[in-house]
């Protein structure tokens, strides 16, 4: 066997090794991407769960009244409504960032966008949003504004969770 044949065999083996390495790398990237999507979905779900828990641990009546009356309500109620709205919008800002990065699929992102947009379409939500929208990320506010303009949003005040007891 001459040196040229040995060199050719070495080149073929090198090419096979590169192909195997690239294939392995592609599998690792695919696995990592799937893992990041799961982590993103779990993170967003945890943030939303935390918002619901915080809502129920404070005075939920303030949020319900705020959706109708903000900002024309007593200071404490107005403050609690505003804090709850800020928390909700910041939660969505996180979900939107994950969606833009490609780690939160549309099927997981859209229900959150609908819910936040629906809250912002209530009378008090509109007042909150008009007051605070400039302080948020432009990409996130655009995504919410687009969904608001599409219409067809549910009215959170129709949900039993937000129905105040008859006095």
N, C-alpha and C positions, 0 to 999 in steps of 0.2 A: 504494500500500500504506500502511495506517495504522499507527500506533504499536502498537496492540493486536495486530495480526497479527504484527508484527516481534517483539514480546514473547513471543507464543505460540510462534513458531518458535524463539526463543532458549531457552525453557523445554524444548521437545522436544529440542533439541540438547544441552542440559545434562543432561537425563534419560538420553539415549543415552550421553553421555560418562561419567556416573556408572555406568551398567550395564556399560560396557566396562571401566572401572577396577575395579569389584568382581569382574567375571569374571576379569580378569587376576590380581587379588589371590588369588582362590580357587585358580587354577591354581598360583600360586607357593607357597601354603600346602600344597597337595597334594603338590607336588614336594618341598618341604622335609621334609614328614612322611615320605615314602618314603625320602628320603636319610638322615634320622635313624634310621629302622628299620634300614637297611643298616649304618650306622655302629655302632649298638648291637649288632647281631648280630656284626659283626666284632670289636668291642671285647671282647665276652664270649668269643668264640672265642679271641682272643689271650690273655686272662687265663687261660682254662682250659689252653691250650697251655703257658703259662708255668708253671702249677702242675704239669703233667705233667713238664716239663723239670726243674723244681726237685726234684720227687720223685725223678727218676732221677739227678740230679747229687749228691744226698746219698746216704745209705745206704737204699735202698728196702726193705731187710730190716727196718729199724726200723719203717716204716709197716705192713708186713705183720704183724709181730709185735705191734705196737701195737693193731691191729684185734682181736686176740685177748686180749692181756695187759695193756693200759694200765689202771691206772698201775703195776701190779706188774712193773716191768722196770727195768733199770739206768738211771741218771740220763740219760746221753747218748741212749739209745734213747727213753726217755720224753720227753725234751725235743724230739727230732726229730719224734716222732709228734705231739706237741702243736702244734708250729709248723706242721707240714704240715696238721693239722686246722684250725688258725686260718686259714691261708692259704686252704684250701678253703671254709670257711664265709664268710670275707670276700669271696671271689670270688662266692659265691652271693648274698651281701648286695647286691653291685653288680648282679648279674643281676636280682634281685628288684626293686631300685629302678627299673631300666629297664623291667621288666615292668609295674610299677605306674604308671609314667609313660606307658605305652602305646607305647613304642618297641621293646620286645622281645616279639614275638608268642608266644602260647601254645605253638605248635609248636617254637619255639626254647627257650623257658623250661623247659618241663616235663622234658625229658631231664636237664637240669642239676639240677633239684629232686629228681628220682628218684635220681640218682647220689649227691648229698650226703646225702639222707635214708638211702640204703642204707648208706653208710659210717657214719653215726651210729647205725645199727641193729646194727652188729657189737658184740660184747661190749665191746671197748675203746672203740669209738665212743660207746656208751651212757654209759660212765663219763666220757669226755671231755665229752659234751654235758651231763650232769648237773652237772658241775663248772663249765662255762664258759657255758652257755646264758644265765644272767642278765646277762652282759656284752654281749650282742648286741641289736640292734634288735628291738623287739617284733613288728613286722609281718613281718619275715623269719623270726623264730623261729616265729611262728604258722603261716606257710606251710609250714615244714619239719615242724612238729608235725602239721599236718593230713595231710600226705603220709605221715608215719610211721604215723599212726592208720589210714589207708586200707589199709595192708598191701600184700602182693604185690610187695615190693621184691626186687630181685636180691641175692644174697649176694656181695659183692666178693671174699670169700675163695675163691669157686669159680672166679674168673677166672684163667686161666693166668699173667697178669701178676703175680699176688699169691701164686702157689704157690712155696713155698720148696723148694729142692733137698733131696732125701732124703739124709740123712747116713749 
